[in-house]
Amino acid sequence: MIDVDSIALETSLQDLGVTSLDAITIVYEVEEVCDIEVPNDELESLRTVQDIVDGVRSLVSEKGDA
């Protein structure tokens, strides 16, 4: 468990101790909750919390425009 106060948008996933397997699990959970699909090639570009937030916002926005 990570103290929420220690997480900022610019915090890197590496600094949070997120492994590549953890990142896949996080993305899977986000996909389920938001009813979106994150393209596999986008996974490699996720480096920070902000990257995840921006990606989800973009995909949710695209879904709403469809």
N, C-alpha and C positions, 0 to 999 in steps of 0.2 A: 504494500500500500504506500502511496506517495501522498504527502501532505499537499492538499490543494493549493495552499498559499505559496508553495515552492514552484508552482507551474505558471509560466507566463507564455504568451503567444510566441515569443522568440526563443523559448527553450527548445533545445534540440532533443530529438527522440533519444539520441545516444546518451545525453546527459541525464535523461530520465531512466536510463537502463533498459530501454525498449530494444529488444532483439528483433531480427528480421521476422522471426516466427510470431513474436508479440505484435508486430506491426500488421501482419496478415490477419491475425485474430481481431485486432482493433478495427481494421478496415471491414472485415466480415460483419462485425457487430454494427458498425455504422451503416453498412449497406442494408442490413435487416431493419434497423430502426427507421431509417430515412427512405426506405423502399427505392434505393438507387443502386446502380452498378458502377463500381470504380474500375476503369480499364486497367488491365494488368501492367501495361507500360507506364502508367501513372504511379504505380507503387514505388518505383525506383527514385522518384523525385521527392518523396516525402521525407523531409529532413527535420522539420520543426513542427510544433503544434500549429503554427500559423499555416503551414502547408496543408495540413489536414483540414483546418477550418475553411480555407480558401477553396480547396477542392470540393468539399461537401457543398458549400454555398453555390459554387458554379454548377454542380450536377443537379442540385435541387432546383436551381433557377431554370436550367435547361429542361428539366422534367416539367416544370410549370408552364413553360412556353410551348411544350409539345401538344 
